[in-house]
Amino acid sequence: MIGRCSSRVHSKGVAARLPAAPSLRPGVGGVIGTLADSGGALPHYSILATAPGDSPDAPHATTTADSVGGFVFDALQPGRYRLFVRAFAHKPDSTDVDVARGHVDTVRLRPQFFECVG
Protein backbone atom coordinates (compact mmCIF):
# COMPACT_ATOMS: atom_id res chain seq x y z
CA MET A 1 0.00 0.00 0.00
CA ILE A 2 1.29 3.44 -0.90
CA GLY A 3 0.98 6.25 1.67
CA ARG A 4 -0.70 9.58 1.08
CA CYS A 5 0.93 12.97 1.08
CA SER A 6 -0.67 16.26 2.03
CA SER A 7 0.25 19.93 2.00
CA ARG A 8 -2.70 20.86 4.23
CA VAL A 9 -1.77 22.51 7.51
CA HIS A 10 -3.66 21.02 10.44
CA SER A 11 -3.59 23.94 12.88
CA LYS A 12 -3.31 27.70 12.90
CA GLY A 13 -0.39 29.20 14.83
CA VAL A 14 0.67 32.71 15.72
CA ALA A 15 0.91 35.15 12.80
CA ALA A 16 4.47 35.90 11.69
CA ARG A 17 5.73 39.42 12.53
CA LEU A 18 8.57 41.41 11.04
CA PRO A 19 11.27 42.41 13.52
CA ALA A 20 12.41 46.01 13.85
CA ALA A 21 14.88 47.19 11.22
CA PRO A 22 18.45 47.00 12.50
CA SER A 23 20.88 49.89 12.81
CA LEU A 24 23.48 49.22 10.14
CA ARG A 25 27.22 49.75 10.37
CA PRO A 26 28.72 51.86 7.57
CA GLY A 27 29.32 49.95 4.35
CA VAL A 28 26.88 47.07 4.89
CA GLY A 29 23.23 46.31 4.16
CA GLY A 30 20.58 44.29 5.90
CA VAL A 31 17.57 42.07 5.41
CA ILE A 32 14.58 41.56 7.69
CA GLY A 33 11.95 38.96 7.01
CA THR A 34 9.38 36.47 8.17
CA LEU A 35 9.33 32.70 8.05
CA ALA A 36 5.82 31.23 7.99
CA ASP A 37 3.63 28.68 6.28
CA SER A 38 -0.12 28.92 5.69
CA GLY A 39 -0.66 27.90 9.34
CA GLY A 40 1.43 30.70 10.85
CA ALA A 41 4.95 31.51 12.04
CA LEU A 42 7.75 28.91 11.91
CA PRO A 43 9.98 29.88 14.84
CA HIS A 44 13.52 28.75 15.60
CA TYR A 45 14.61 27.55 12.15
CA SER A 46 17.92 28.66 10.64
CA ILE A 47 18.09 30.78 7.50
CA LEU A 48 21.24 30.63 5.37
CA ALA A 49 22.42 33.47 3.08
CA THR A 50 24.69 32.49 0.18
CA ALA A 51 26.19 34.61 -2.58
CA PRO A 52 26.46 33.38 -6.18
CA GLY A 53 29.83 31.80 -6.81
CA ASP A 54 30.46 30.93 -3.15
CA SER A 55 32.15 27.59 -2.75
CA PRO A 56 30.18 25.04 -0.67
CA ASP A 57 32.79 25.16 2.11
CA ALA A 58 32.93 28.99 2.28
CA PRO A 59 31.53 30.60 5.44
CA HIS A 60 27.94 31.80 5.00
CA ALA A 61 25.85 34.22 6.99
CA THR A 62 23.12 32.55 9.05
CA THR A 63 20.40 33.70 11.39
CA THR A 64 17.51 32.07 13.24
CA ALA A 65 13.82 32.96 13.15
CA ASP A 66 12.55 34.28 16.48
CA SER A 67 9.45 33.06 18.38
CA VAL A 68 7.11 34.84 15.92
CA GLY A 69 8.99 33.84 12.76
CA GLY A 70 10.91 37.12 12.31
CA PHE A 71 14.58 37.19 11.33
CA VAL A 72 17.34 39.74 10.74
CA PHE A 73 20.60 39.82 8.78
CA ASP A 74 22.24 43.06 9.96
CA ALA A 75 25.70 43.03 8.38
CA LEU A 76 25.70 41.71 4.80
CA GLN A 77 28.18 43.01 2.28
CA PRO A 78 26.45 44.60 -0.74
CA GLY A 79 25.55 42.10 -3.46
CA ARG A 80 23.08 39.43 -4.49
CA TYR A 81 22.16 36.72 -1.98
CA ARG A 82 19.93 33.66 -1.93
CA LEU A 83 18.23 32.95 1.40
CA PHE A 84 17.51 29.26 2.11
CA VAL A 85 15.44 27.54 4.79
CA ARG A 86 14.70 23.89 5.53
CA ALA A 87 11.92 23.47 8.07
CA PHE A 88 10.85 20.07 9.38
CA ALA A 89 7.90 18.59 7.42
CA HIS A 90 8.13 21.40 4.83
CA LYS A 91 9.56 21.63 1.34
CA PRO A 92 12.76 23.75 1.32
CA ASP A 93 12.25 27.36 0.27
CA SER A 94 14.52 30.12 -0.99
CA THR A 95 14.36 33.67 -2.27
CA ASP A 96 16.84 36.04 -3.89
CA VAL A 97 17.57 39.50 -2.55
CA ASP A 98 19.87 42.31 -3.69
CA VAL A 99 21.55 43.91 -0.68
CA ALA A 100 22.59 47.54 -1.03
CA ARG A 101 24.92 49.49 1.24
CA GLY A 102 22.94 51.39 3.90
CA HIS A 103 19.56 49.78 3.04
CA VAL A 104 17.40 47.16 4.74
CA ASP A 105 15.30 44.94 2.45
CA THR A 106 12.24 42.92 3.48
CA VAL A 107 11.59 39.31 2.41
CA ARG A 108 9.10 36.57 3.21
CA LEU A 109 9.99 32.89 3.25
CA ARG A 110 6.97 30.60 2.96
CA PRO A 111 7.95 26.93 2.83
CA GLN A 112 5.07 24.64 1.95
CA PHE A 113 3.98 22.14 4.58
CA PHE A 114 4.39 18.60 3.26
CA GLU A 115 3.57 15.46 5.17
CA CYS A 116 3.36 11.86 4.01
CA VAL A 117 1.56 9.25 6.10
CA GLY A 118 1.01 5.54 5.83
Steps between C-alpha positions, in 0.01 A plus 500: 500500500629844410469781757332833441663839500340829595592867497205593723593665828311351793507792744528876502792650693606851589524744208856575389626852584784699351770600748614860533747618237857481628743789531760433233874553523650711220560309178256212554135424427235298674199278451201449728237240432243251616495123488149353494281245329125524441446398865709780651852581619780240487723597793854387576609380155831611349517712186815485287618784271727402210650712224527377140837342437563413866669166540303245708761512778514883517360661816141620456291742699227333706228615734211337685131589491373632833190378690266678254688400184692828455867507402776755441826508304664824618846497342500368142748630248327659198410250228253233397408229751277194505330429833428131571293328768426135574222458754393160631205352304523781241643523151820712498449861395727776374484855372748737338573846634730781386668660801604863465733695727302690766162339414284238670290278271194298603435139393251226580589132504198271471598133487212271412391250763541146368418186691479140384320239709445129473 
